[in-house]
Amino acid sequence: MKADQSTLDVLNQVAEERGNQLGEWGSQEHAPSIWLTILMEEAGEAAKALLEGEPEKYRHELVQVAAVAVAAIECPDSAHENCCERGPVRRLPKRITMLREGFPEWCPLPKPEEVPG
């Protein structure tokens, strides 16, 4: 069964957002644990928009969630060694380092100084 036009329109929006992410963050090759952290951060933004009664922002955030999921899927497909890393995170991507600032101490994100260089 083929996808209907509505589905194709949404997938095109996700592809456009994926392009925006590449423009902003560049190519990202992260371990699965980092991808899930980024994905959950985006999902949290969608939840916040929903709870604040902002349907347009909620939809926009869901498109970002889908685009991050696509990036996470693309990573191991690229066969880059960091994408399937099983050991400790060797470096935090700039995005996660930026997110970490101002988080409460109980937050599970590691502090940059806690990550082995």
C-alpha positions as CSV (number, residue, x, y, z in Angstrom):
1,M,0.0,0.0,0.0
2,K,1.3,3.4,-0.9
3,A,1.6,6.3,1.5
4,D,-1.1,9.0,1.0
5,Q,-0.2,12.6,0.1
6,S,-0.6,13.7,3.7
7,T,2.1,11.2,4.8
8,L,4.3,12.3,2.0
9,D,3.9,16.0,2.9
10,V,4.9,15.2,6.5
11,L,7.9,13.1,5.4
12,N,9.0,16.0,3.1
13,Q,8.8,18.4,6.2
14,V,10.9,15.9,8.2
15,A,13.5,15.8,5.3
16,E,13.6,19.6,5.2
17,E,14.1,19.7,9.0
18,R,16.9,17.1,8.6
19,G,18.6,19.4,6.2
20,N,18.2,22.3,8.7
21,Q,19.9,20.1,11.3
22,L,22.8,19.3,9.1
23,G,23.2,23.0,8.4
24,E,23.1,23.9,12.1
25,W,25.0,21.0,13.6
26,G,26.9,19.5,10.7
27,S,27.3,15.7,10.3
28,Q,26.8,14.0,13.7
29,E,28.3,10.6,14.5
30,H,27.2,9.8,18.1
31,A,26.9,6.7,20.2
32,P,23.3,5.4,20.6
33,S,23.2,6.8,24.2
34,I,23.8,10.3,22.9
35,W,21.2,9.9,20.1
36,L,18.6,8.9,22.7
37,T,19.5,11.9,24.9
38,I,19.0,14.3,21.9
39,L,15.8,12.5,20.9
40,M,14.4,12.7,24.5
41,E,15.3,16.4,24.7
42,E,13.3,17.0,21.5
43,A,10.4,14.9,22.7
44,G,10.4,16.9,26.0
45,E,10.1,20.1,24.0
46,A,7.1,18.6,22.2
47,A,5.5,17.7,25.5
48,K,6.1,21.1,26.9
49,A,4.5,22.8,23.8
50,L,1.5,20.4,24.2
51,L,1.1,21.2,27.9
52,E,1.4,24.9,27.2
53,G,-1.4,24.7,24.6
54,E,0.7,25.6,21.6
55,P,-0.5,23.3,18.9
56,E,1.7,24.8,16.1
57,K,4.8,24.6,18.2
58,Y,3.9,21.0,19.3
59,R,3.7,20.0,15.6
60,H,7.0,21.7,14.8
61,E,8.7,19.9,17.7
62,L,7.3,16.6,16.5
63,V,8.8,17.2,13.1
64,Q,12.1,17.8,14.9
65,V,11.7,14.6,16.9
66,A,11.2,12.7,13.6
67,A,14.2,14.4,12.0
68,V,16.5,13.4,15.0
69,A,15.2,9.9,14.8
70,V,16.2,9.8,11.1
71,A,19.6,11.1,12.0
72,A,20.0,8.4,14.6
73,I,19.0,5.8,12.0
74,E,21.4,7.2,9.4
75,C,24.3,7.1,11.8
76,P,24.9,3.3,12.0
77,D,24.0,3.1,8.4
78,S,27.0,5.3,7.6
79,A,29.3,2.7,9.3
80,H,31.0,5.4,11.3
81,E,32.8,3.9,14.2
82,N,31.3,6.3,16.9
83,C,27.8,5.4,15.9
84,C,27.8,1.9,17.4
85,E,30.2,2.6,20.2
86,R,29.4,0.5,23.3
87,G,31.9,1.9,25.8
88,P,31.8,5.2,27.7
89,V,31.1,8.3,25.8
90,R,34.4,9.8,24.8
91,R,33.2,13.3,24.2
92,L,29.9,15.2,24.5
93,P,28.7,16.8,21.3
94,K,28.5,20.6,21.5
95,R,24.7,20.4,21.6
96,I,24.6,18.2,24.7
97,T,27.3,20.4,26.4
98,M,25.1,23.4,25.7
99,L,22.0,21.6,27.1
100,R,23.9,20.6,30.3
101,E,24.4,24.2,31.3
102,G,21.9,25.2,34.0
103,F,20.5,21.7,34.5
104,P,19.9,20.7,38.1
105,E,22.5,18.4,39.8
106,W,20.1,15.4,39.7
107,C,20.0,15.6,35.9
108,P,21.4,12.4,34.3
109,L,23.4,14.2,31.6
110,P,27.1,14.0,32.4
111,K,28.9,17.2,33.1
112,P,31.6,17.9,30.5
113,E,34.4,17.5,33.0
114,E,33.0,14.0,33.9
115,V,33.4,12.7,30.3
116,P,36.8,11.1,29.6
117,G,38.8,13.1,27.0
